């Protein structure tokens, strides 16, 4: 793989076995280095994301950060790596398509959506060159002790006027919808917290990704930053 520089799995002590199982499944896909970061004091996903992003860079591509309760099917990493060759080097990519109305509508128009707010943290690929800016933004602007990674990343995108890309056909599935360590319900907006658009057989090489990214619709969701930013 030439575009994914490293994979990081975020976990907590009671789910370390699940994280290790995911790690072994990923290693079978002949990936770049696969690491695990742990949040022993349950400080929140943003704390763990910061740990994942603080690891030294192992290349100049994208660092794929996963939650411990996702499924990356056989060949999934190679598919993500293939798509990343078409993604601008300054953009975050999510290979996970959540189930909500905005993504349902975007899917009718193609395989990619742009957003600054409709961000889900199950799987995110961060450009190595952007990681220092994200960590500095969190340190300088995000309320100390804030727990949630998706809102913090949305705050970064909104504050820096930076679009992110999400695949509308999901290459990753969320398995732990009803086992949130943050206490989130398994249903959000009447929809389970997994992807209706997950397709492990999706042929990524049959898609004109340059065209898809260029014409990707922009989708939004409400994000209240008053509890996120200082």
Secondary structure as a PSIPRED ss2 file (coil, helix, strand):
# PSIPRED VFORMAT (PSIPRED V4.0)

   1 X C   1.000  0.000  0.000
   2 X C   1.000  0.000  0.000
   3 X C   1.000  0.000  0.000
   4 X E   0.000  0.000  1.000
   5 X E   0.000  0.000  1.000
   6 X E   0.000  0.000  1.000
   7 X E   0.000  0.000  1.000
   8 X E   0.000  0.000  1.000
   9 X E   0.000  0.000  1.000
  10 X E   0.000  0.000  1.000
  11 X E   0.000  0.000  1.000
  12 X C   1.000  0.000  0.000
  13 X H   0.000  1.000  0.000
  14 X H   0.000  1.000  0.000
  15 X H   0.000  1.000  0.000
  16 X H   0.000  1.000  0.000
  17 X H   0.000  1.000  0.000
  18 X H   0.000  1.000  0.000
  19 X H   0.000  1.000  0.000
  20 X H   0.000  1.000  0.000
  21 X H   0.000  1.000  0.000
  22 X H   0.000  1.000  0.000
  23 X H   0.000  1.000  0.000
  24 X H   0.000  1.000  0.000
  25 X H   0.000  1.000  0.000
  26 X H   0.000  1.000  0.000
  27 X H   0.000  1.000  0.000
  28 X C   1.000  0.000  0.000
  29 X C   1.000  0.000  0.000
  30 X C   1.000  0.000  0.000
  31 X C   1.000  0.000  0.000
  32 X C   1.000  0.000  0.000
  33 X C   1.000  0.000  0.000
  34 X E   0.000  0.000  1.000
  35 X E   0.000  0.000  1.000
  36 X E   0.000  0.000  1.000
  37 X E   0.000  0.000  1.000
  38 X E   0.000  0.000  1.000
  39 X C   1.000  0.000  0.000
  40 X C   1.000  0.000  0.000
  41 X C   1.000  0.000  0.000
  42 X C   1.000  0.000  0.000
  43 X C   1.000  0.000  0.000
  44 X C   1.000  0.000  0.000
  45 X H   0.000  1.000  0.000
  46 X H   0.000  1.000  0.000
  47 X H   0.000  1.000  0.000
  48 X H   0.000  1.000  0.000
  49 X H   0.000  1.000  0.000
  50 X H   0.000  1.000  0.000
  51 X H   0.000  1.000  0.000
  52 X H   0.000  1.000  0.000
  53 X H   0.000  1.000  0.000
  54 X H   0.000  1.000  0.000
  55 X C   1.000  0.000  0.000
  56 X C   1.000  0.000  0.000
  57 X C   1.000  0.000  0.000
  58 X C   1.000  0.000  0.000
  59 X C   1.000  0.000  0.000
  60 X C   1.000  0.000  0.000
  61 X C   1.000  0.000  0.000
  62 X E   0.000  0.000  1.000
  63 X E   0.000  0.000  1.000
  64 X E   0.000  0.000  1.000
  65 X E   0.000  0.000  1.000
  66 X E   0.000  0.000  1.000
  67 X E   0.000  0.000  1.000
  68 X C   1.000  0.000  0.000
  69 X C   1.000  0.000  0.000
  70 X E   0.000  0.000  1.000
  71 X E   0.000  0.000  1.000
  72 X E   0.000  0.000  1.000
  73 X C   1.000  0.000  0.000
  74 X C   1.000  0.000  0.000
  75 X C   1.000  0.000  0.000
  76 X H   0.000  1.000  0.000
  77 X H   0.000  1.000  0.000
  78 X H   0.000  1.000  0.000
  79 X H   0.000  1.000  0.000
  80 X H   0.000  1.000  0.000
  81 X H   0.000  1.000  0.000
  82 X H   0.000  1.000  0.000
  83 X H   0.000  1.000  0.000
  84 X H   0.000  1.000  0.000
  85 X C   1.000  0.000  0.000
  86 X C   1.000  0.000  0.000
  87 X C   1.000  0.000  0.000
  88 X C   1.000  0.000  0.000
  89 X C   1.000  0.000  0.000
  90 X C   1.000  0.000  0.000
  91 X C   1.000  0.000  0.000
  92 X C   1.000  0.000  0.000
  93 X E   0.000  0.000  1.000
  94 X E   0.000  0.000  1.000
  95 X C   1.000  0.000  0.000
  96 X C   1.000  0.000  0.000
  97 X C   1.000  0.000  0.000
  98 X C   1.000  0.000  0.000
  99 X C   1.000  0.000  0.000
 100 X C   1.000  0.000  0.000
 101 X H   0.000  1.000  0.000
 102 X H   0.000  1.000  0.000
 103 X H   0.000  1.000  0.000
 104 X H   0.000  1.000  0.000
 105 X H   0.000  1.000  0.000
 106 X H   0.000  1.000  0.000
 107 X H   0.000  1.000  0.000
 108 X C   1.000  0.000  0.000
 109 X C   1.000  0.000  0.000
 110 X C   1.000  0.000  0.000
 111 X C   1.000  0.000  0.000
 112 X E   0.000  0.000  1.000
 113 X E   0.000  0.000  1.000
 114 X E   0.000  0.000  1.000
 115 X E   0.000  0.000  1.000
 116 X C   1.000  0.000  0.000
 117 X C   1.000  0.000  0.000
 118 X C   1.000  0.000  0.000
 119 X C   1.000  0.000  0.000
 120 X C   1.000  0.000  0.000
 121 X C   1.000  0.000  0.000
 122 X C   1.000  0.000  0.000
 123 X E   0.000  0.000  1.000
 124 X E   0.000  0.000  1.000
 125 X E   0.000  0.000  1.000
 126 X E   0.000  0.000  1.000
 127 X E   0.000  0.000  1.000
 128 X H   0.000  1.000  0.000
 129 X H   0.000  1.000  0.000
 130 X H   0.000  1.000  0.000
 131 X H   0.000  1.000  0.000
 132 X H   0.000  1.000  0.000
 133 X H   0.000  1.000  0.000
 134 X H   0.000  1.000  0.000
 135 X H   0.000  1.000  0.000
 136 X H   0.000  1.000  0.000
 137 X H   0.000  1.000  0.000
 138 X H   0.000  1.000  0.000
 139 X H   0.000  1.000  0.000
 140 X H   0.000  1.000  0.000
 141 X H   0.000  1.000  0.000
 142 X E   0.000  0.000  1.000
 143 X C   1.000  0.000  0.000
 144 X C   1.000  0.000  0.000
 145 X C   1.000  0.000  0.000
 146 X C   1.000  0.000  0.000
 147 X C   1.000  0.000  0.000
 148 X C   1.000  0.000  0.000
 149 X H   0.000  1.000  0.000
 150 X H   0.000  1.000  0.000
 151 X H   0.000  1.000  0.000
 152 X H   0.000  1.000  0.000
 153 X H   0.000  1.000  0.000
 154 X H   0.000  1.000  0.000
 155 X H   0.000  1.000  0.000
 156 X H   0.000  1.000  0.000
 157 X H   0.000  1.000  0.000
 158 X H   0.000  1.000  0.000
 159 X H   0.000  1.000  0.000
 160 X C   1.000  0.000  0.000
 161 X C   1.000  0.000  0.000
 162 X C   1.000  0.000  0.000
 163 X C   1.000  0.000  0.000
 164 X E   0.000  0.000  1.000
 165 X E   0.000  0.000  1.000
 166 X E   0.000  0.000  1.000
 167 X E   0.000  0.000  1.000
 168 X C   1.000  0.000  0.000
 169 X C   1.000  0.000  0.000
 170 X E   0.000  0.000  1.000
 171 X C   1.000  0.000  0.000
 172 X E   0.000  0.000  1.000
 173 X E   0.000  0.000  1.000
 174 X E   0.000  0.000  1.000
 175 X C   1.000  0.000  0.000
 176 X C   1.000  0.000  0.000
 177 X C   1.000  0.000  0.000
 178 X C   1.000  0.000  0.000
 179 X C   1.000  0.000  0.000
 180 X C   1.000  0.000  0.000
 181 X C   1.000  0.000  0.000
 182 X C   1.000  0.000  0.000
 183 X C   1.000  0.000  0.000
 184 X C   1.000  0.000  0.000
 185 X C   1.000  0.000  0.000
 186 X C   1.000  0.000  0.000
 187 X E   0.000  0.000  1.000
 188 X E   0.000  0.000  1.000
 189 X C   1.000  0.000  0.000
 190 X C   1.000  0.000  0.000
 191 X E   0.000  0.000  1.000
 192 X E   0.000  0.000  1.000
 193 X C   1.000  0.000  0.000
 194 X C   1.000  0.000  0.000
 195 X C   1.000  0.000  0.000
 196 X C   1.000  0.000  0.000
 197 X C   1.000  0.000  0.000
 198 X E   0.000  0.000  1.000
 199 X C   1.000  0.000  0.000
 200 X C   1.000  0.000  0.000
 201 X C   1.000  0.000  0.000
 202 X C   1.000  0.000  0.000
 203 X C   1.000  0.000  0.000
 204 X H   0.000  1.000  0.000
 205 X H   0.000  1.000  0.000
 206 X H   0.000  1.000  0.000
 207 X C   1.000  0.000  0.000
 208 X C   1.000  0.000  0.000
 209 X H   0.000  1.000  0.000
 210 X H   0.000  1.000  0.000
 211 X H   0.000  1.000  0.000
 212 X H   0.000  1.000  0.000
 213 X H   0.000  1.000  0.000
 214 X H   0.000  1.000  0.000
 215 X C   1.000  0.000  0.000
 216 X C   1.000  0.000  0.000
 217 X E   0.000  0.000  1.000
 218 X E   0.000  0.000  1.000
 219 X E   0.000  0.000  1.000
 220 X C   1.000  0.000  0.000
 221 X C   1.000  0.000  0.000
 222 X C   1.000  0.000  0.000
 223 X C   1.000  0.000  0.000
 224 X C   1.000  0.000  0.000
 225 X H   0.000  1.000  0.000
 226 X H   0.000  1.000  0.000
 227 X H   0.000  1.000  0.000
 228 X C   1.000  0.000  0.000
 229 X E   0.000  0.000  1.000
 230 X C   1.000  0.000  0.000
